[in-house]
């Protein structure tokens, strides 16, 4: 494990990770459900935050990827920095009642299960290997940076199992959690691959991509293949995000997940100023405040 980062440097990387999530979401949402060929025909190379897409978003607007993460972060901060299942489930339920711009089917089913049963964990489901718990997990990682890995894993899976309870989903979440923890502490891209990605692929060979992953679906295996390819085929924040969203498919979510990891890796200075200006100001402010609050709550 990389040595702990200094507090100011850690807070900066946390902000970059949270903003990276939102930027990837906003950039990718424009081309969600499009194929790479359709993206090229419409946008050439899609590289501007412009809104639109099938959701007809406003300029800089984000989707459920970011707003669910913000709901999770609020629940954690409201519980004094702890990841408590009941508080998180209530926050997610309130988020759904507020009629978000989009909501995944597995998320909806899980929250209805909580609403009707009061249970904060859905049953194990071999057919629920979606990416909806992976996309929102960042606050649980930030809240447990100074805890041992067992507590980090518990926190990440507590929030996940409210809607998603599947071994492949769990494996992807824990891999990304460990990647984030190392990146936030200053680990570089080759170090991440050697320490976390290679062992993950060896333990779960279904995630190994045999070709370029294009038009990735919401299936967590497709998502992780696209995310890992984009991360390790590029060497800066901007080209990494452009790569992954131009693959189309579930582009807001692949963008959000890639953005949170790349933001932690490359830091605030690497975030394109034009993208930050385009991002919804309220979302930008909430991401920054939550990142700083979650890191402080864990010190």
Backbone torsions as a table, in degrees:
resi	resn	phi	psi	omega
1	UNK	NA	140.0	177.9
2	UNK	-65.8	153.0	178.2
3	UNK	-64.5	152.7	179.7
4	UNK	-58.6	141.9	177.8
5	UNK	-79.1	154.3	174.1
6	UNK	-64.3	150.2	-173.7
7	UNK	-54.0	-46.5	-178.0
8	UNK	-66.6	-40.1	179.3
9	UNK	-67.5	-38.4	178.1
10	UNK	-64.6	-44.4	178.7
11	UNK	-61.1	-39.6	178.5
12	UNK	-63.7	-44.0	179.3
13	UNK	-68.1	-34.3	176.5
14	UNK	-64.3	-43.2	176.7
15	UNK	-61.4	-43.9	-179.6
16	UNK	-62.3	-38.0	179.3
17	UNK	-66.4	-45.8	-178.6
18	UNK	-67.4	-42.7	176.9
19	UNK	-66.6	-35.4	177.2
20	UNK	-61.3	-39.9	175.6
21	UNK	-57.5	-50.9	-177.3
22	UNK	-66.1	-39.6	178.9
23	UNK	-64.6	-43.6	178.4
24	UNK	-63.1	-38.4	177.4
25	UNK	-63.3	-52.4	-177.4
26	UNK	-63.8	-39.0	179.6
27	UNK	-68.9	-45.6	-175.2
28	UNK	-74.0	-27.0	-175.6
29	UNK	-61.3	-30.8	-179.9
30	UNK	-60.7	-32.7	-174.4
31	UNK	-114.6	15.0	178.4
32	UNK	-59.4	136.4	178.8
33	UNK	72.5	5.0	172.8
34	UNK	-90.4	152.6	173.1
35	UNK	-84.3	162.5	176.0
36	UNK	-56.9	-36.0	179.5
37	UNK	-66.5	-41.1	178.2
38	UNK	-66.3	-37.6	177.6
39	UNK	-63.1	-46.5	180.0
40	UNK	-61.6	-40.0	-179.0
41	UNK	-68.2	-32.0	-175.5
42	UNK	-92.5	-40.8	-171.0
43	UNK	-118.9	-9.8	-166.9
44	UNK	72.4	-114.6	168.6
45	UNK	-100.2	118.4	-179.3
46	UNK	-76.7	116.2	-176.0
47	UNK	-146.2	17.6	179.3
48	UNK	-126.5	141.5	172.7
49	UNK	-82.8	108.8	-172.7
50	UNK	-130.9	-2.6	-176.4
51	UNK	74.9	-154.8	179.9
52	UNK	77.8	-139.2	-176.5
53	UNK	73.9	-174.7	-175.6
54	UNK	-65.7	-22.4	178.3
55	UNK	-86.8	-5.9	-179.4
56	UNK	54.6	52.0	-176.4
57	UNK	-73.4	152.5	170.9
58	UNK	-74.1	161.7	176.5
59	UNK	-54.7	124.4	176.0
60	UNK	82.1	0.1	-179.4
61	UNK	-73.5	147.9	178.8
62	UNK	-111.2	173.6	-177.6
63	UNK	-114.5	-160.4	-177.2
64	UNK	-63.5	-24.7	179.2
65	UNK	-56.3	-49.5	-178.5
66	UNK	-79.1	-41.8	-174.7
67	UNK	-70.3	-29.8	174.3
68	UNK	-70.9	-37.8	175.7
69	UNK	-61.3	-42.4	178.8
70	UNK	-65.3	-36.7	175.9
71	UNK	-64.2	-41.4	177.1
72	UNK	-63.4	-45.4	179.7
73	UNK	-60.2	-41.0	178.3
74	UNK	-62.8	-40.2	179.8
75	UNK	-64.7	-40.5	-179.8
76	UNK	-66.4	-47.1	-180.0
77	UNK	-64.3	-36.7	178.0
78	UNK	-66.9	-21.8	178.4
79	UNK	-99.5	21.9	176.8
80	UNK	71.9	26.7	178.3
81	UNK	93.2	4.0	-179.8
82	UNK	-98.8	148.0	176.2
83	UNK	-97.2	99.5	-176.6
84	UNK	-111.5	127.6	-172.5
85	UNK	-55.7	-45.5	-176.2
86	UNK	-64.5	-44.0	-179.8
87	UNK	-64.1	-40.6	-179.8
88	UNK	-67.8	-44.5	179.6
89	UNK	-60.8	-41.3	177.9
90	UNK	-63.6	-40.1	179.2
91	UNK	-65.8	-41.7	178.1
92	UNK	-65.5	-39.7	179.3
93	UNK	-64.3	-42.1	177.4
94	UNK	-63.7	-38.7	176.7
95	UNK	-59.3	-45.2	-179.6
96	UNK	-67.0	-38.9	179.4
97	UNK	-63.5	-24.8	179.7
98	UNK	-80.0	4.5	175.9
99	UNK	58.7	70.0	178.5
100	UNK	-62.5	161.7	-177.6
101	UNK	-62.2	-27.4	179.0
102	UNK	-154.9	154.4	176.9
103	UNK	-153.9	132.5	-179.6
104	UNK	-74.0	154.2	-177.1
105	UNK	-62.6	-41.3	-178.9
106	UNK	-68.7	-37.9	176.0
107	UNK	-62.3	-47.1	-179.7
108	UNK	-59.0	-46.8	180.0
109	UNK	-61.0	-42.4	-179.1
110	UNK	-64.6	-40.2	-179.0
111	UNK	-73.8	-32.3	173.1
112	UNK	-67.2	-35.8	175.9
113	UNK	-61.0	-44.6	178.1
114	UNK	-63.9	-44.1	-177.0
115	UNK	-61.4	-38.8	-174.8
116	UNK	-87.5	-27.7	-174.6
117	UNK	-109.7	-22.5	-173.8
118	UNK	78.8	-0.4	-179.0
119	UNK	-84.0	137.3	-176.3
120	UNK	-97.8	12.9	175.3
121	UNK	-140.0	126.8	175.4
122	UNK	-79.2	157.5	177.3
123	UNK	-63.4	153.0	174.2
124	UNK	-56.0	133.0	-173.8
125	UNK	-141.5	112.9	-178.6
126	UNK	-69.5	-13.0	-179.0
127	UNK	-101.0	7.8	-175.0
128	UNK	-112.6	42.8	-178.6
129	UNK	-89.6	53.6	177.9
130	UNK	-87.7	176.8	-176.8
131	UNK	-100.7	8.8	-172.8
132	UNK	-69.4	-24.3	175.9
133	UNK	-87.8	-25.5	178.5
134	UNK	-70.7	-39.2	-173.3
135	UNK	-66.1	-24.7	-169.9
136	UNK	-109.2	5.6	-165.4
137	UNK	-78.9	-13.7	-172.1
138	UNK	-50.6	-46.3	-178.9
139	UNK	-58.1	-32.6	178.8
140	UNK	-67.2	-33.5	176.7
141	UNK	-70.5	-46.7	-179.3
142	UNK	-61.4	-34.4	-177.4
143	UNK	-75.4	-11.0	-175.2
144	UNK	-125.2	23.2	-176.6
145	UNK	-62.8	-31.0	-179.5
146	UNK	-98.8	6.6	175.5
147	UNK	-93.9	167.5	176.8
148	UNK	-74.3	169.5	-174.1
149	UNK	-64.6	-31.0	178.5
150	UNK	-60.5	-42.5	179.1
151	UNK	-69.1	-39.0	176.9
152	UNK	-60.2	-45.2	179.3
153	UNK	-62.4	-43.8	178.6
154	UNK	-58.0	-47.7	-177.1
155	UNK	-61.8	-43.9	-178.7
156	UNK	-65.5	-38.6	-178.0
157	UNK	-80.7	-27.7	173.9
158	UNK	-58.4	-49.9	-179.7
159	UNK	-67.7	-33.8	-178.4
160	UNK	-66.7	-45.5	-170.1
161	UNK	-74.3	-5.0	171.8
162	UNK	-64.2	-31.1	-178.5
163	UNK	-128.3	-28.4	-174.9
164	UNK	-128.9	122.3	178.1
165	UNK	-135.6	90.4	-173.0
166	UNK	-151.5	138.0	-176.3
167	UNK	-61.0	-37.1	179.8
168	UNK	-70.4	-41.0	175.5
169	UNK	-60.7	-45.9	179.2
170	UNK	-59.3	-44.8	-177.9
171	UNK	-61.8	-43.0	179.1
172	UNK	-64.9	-42.6	179.7
173	UNK	-60.4	-45.5	-177.6
174	UNK	-70.0	-33.9	175.5
175	UNK	-63.5	-48.9	-179.1
176	UNK	-65.7	-37.0	177.7
177	UNK	-59.7	-44.9	179.5
178	UNK	-68.0	-37.5	176.1
179	UNK	-61.6	-44.8	179.9
180	UNK	-62.4	-44.4	-178.8
181	UNK	-60.1	-43.1	179.2
182	UNK	-68.4	-44.0	-179.2
183	UNK	-63.4	-41.3	178.5
184	UNK	-63.7	-27.8	178.2
185	UNK	-85.6	-4.0	175.1
186	UNK	110.5	5.1	179.1
187	UNK	-65.3	146.1	178.9
188	UNK	-95.4	178.4	-174.2
189	UNK	-61.9	-48.7	177.4
190	UNK	-61.0	-36.3	178.3
191	UNK	-64.8	-39.9	177.2
192	UNK	-61.9	-41.8	-178.2
193	UNK	-64.3	-48.1	-176.6
194	UNK	-66.0	-41.5	-172.7
195	UNK	-82.9	-33.5	-171.6
196	UNK	-123.8	-45.9	-171.9
197	UNK	-73.1	-46.3	-179.3
198	UNK	-60.7	-48.9	176.3
199	UNK	-60.2	-36.9	177.9
200	UNK	-62.0	-47.0	-179.5
201	UNK	-66.8	-35.1	177.5
202	UNK	-68.0	-37.7	-179.5
203	UNK	-77.8	-26.9	-176.1
204	UNK	-133.6	73.6	-173.2
205	UNK	-63.2	-14.0	177.0
206	UNK	-61.2	-23.5	-179.5
207	UNK	-82.8	-7.3	179.6
208	UNK	-72.0	126.8	179.8
209	UNK	-90.3	134.0	178.7
210	UNK	-93.8	-15.1	177.8
211	UNK	-151.7	176.7	178.8
212	UNK	-62.2	127.9	-178.8
213	UNK	-83.2	107.5	178.1
214	UNK	-118.4	154.0	-178.1
215	UNK	53.5	46.9	-176.4
216	UNK	-64.3	140.0	178.3
217	UNK	-86.4	-174.7	175.7
218	UNK	-78.9	-1.7	174.7
219	UNK	-64.7	128.5	-170.4
220	UNK	-61.6	-27.1	177.6
221	UNK	-67.1	-47.1	177.2
222	UNK	-59.9	-43.3	-179.2
223	UNK	-59.5	-50.9	-177.7
224	UNK	-64.7	-37.3	177.6
225	UNK	-60.2	-46.9	180.0
226	UNK	-64.9	-42.9	-179.0
227	UNK	-62.8	-49.0	-176.9
228	UNK	-66.5	-39.2	177.0
229	UNK	-61.0	-48.3	-179.0
230	UNK	-62.0	-41.3	-179.4
231	UNK	-62.5	-44.7	-171.1
232	UNK	-95.6	-4.4	173.1
233	UNK	-92.2	-7.3	-175.7
234	UNK	-132.1	170.7	-172.7
235	UNK	-138.3	22.2	171.5
236	UNK	-154.6	165.8	-174.1
237	UNK	-63.0	-50.1	-171.7
238	UNK	-64.3	-49.4	-178.1
239	UNK	-67.9	-30.7	176.8
240	UNK	-63.6	-46.2	179.8
241	UNK	-67.3	-41.3	178.9
242	UNK	-62.8	-41.4	177.7
243	UNK	-57.0	-53.5	-170.9
244	UNK	-68.9	-39.7	-177.1
245	UNK	-73.3	-27.8	178.5
246	UNK	-75.2	-2.4	170.1
247	UNK	-78.5	-13.0	177.3
248	UNK	73.5	-150.4	-179.1
249	UNK	64.6	-133.9	-179.1
250	UNK	-81.3	61.7	-165.9
251	UNK	-71.3	-27.5	177.3
252	UNK	-67.8	-36.5	-178.2
253	UNK	-79.1	-42.7	174.9
254	UNK	-62.7	-35.7	176.9
255	UNK	-65.6	-42.6	-178.8
256	UNK	-64.9	-45.5	-177.9
257	UNK	-67.7	-45.2	177.4
258	UNK	-61.6	-41.3	-178.0
259	UNK	-63.7	-38.2	-179.3
260	UNK	-68.7	-36.9	178.9
261	UNK	-72.7	-46.9	-178.6
262	UNK	-65.0	-35.7	176.9
263	UNK	-62.6	-43.1	177.5
264	UNK	-63.9	-36.2	-178.8
265	UNK	-70.7	-48.8	-168.1
266	UNK	-100.3	-16.7	172.1
267	UNK	85.8	172.7	-174.7
268	UNK	-61.1	-37.5	-176.8
269	UNK	-63.9	-21.3	-178.0
270	UNK	-84.6	-11.7	-178.2
271	UNK	-74.9	123.3	-177.2
272	UNK	-60.2	128.8	-177.1
273	UNK	-61.4	-35.9	-178.3
274	UNK	-66.8	-32.3	177.0
275	UNK	-72.0	-41.8	178.9
276	UNK	-63.5	-38.4	177.5
277	UNK	-64.8	-35.4	-177.7
278	UNK	-77.2	-25.3	-177.0
279	UNK	-64.4	140.7	178.0
280	UNK	-50.3	124.1	-174.3
281	UNK	-59.3	-37.8	179.1
282	UNK	-65.1	-40.9	176.9
283	UNK	-64.6	-44.4	179.5
284	UNK	-58.5	-45.2	-179.2
285	UNK	-65.1	-41.6	-179.6
286	UNK	-66.2	-39.1	178.0
287	UNK	-61.3	-44.8	-178.9
288	UNK	-64.8	-47.4	-177.3
289	UNK	-65.3	-41.0	179.2
290	UNK	-67.1	-42.4	179.4
291	UNK	-57.3	-47.7	-179.3
292	UNK	-66.8	-40.5	180.0
293	UNK	-66.2	-41.0	-179.7
294	UNK	-67.4	-39.4	177.7
295	UNK	-67.3	-42.0	177.6
296	UNK	-63.2	-39.8	-177.5
297	UNK	-64.9	-21.4	-177.0
298	UNK	-96.7	0.7	-179.5
299	UNK	-94.1	NA	NA
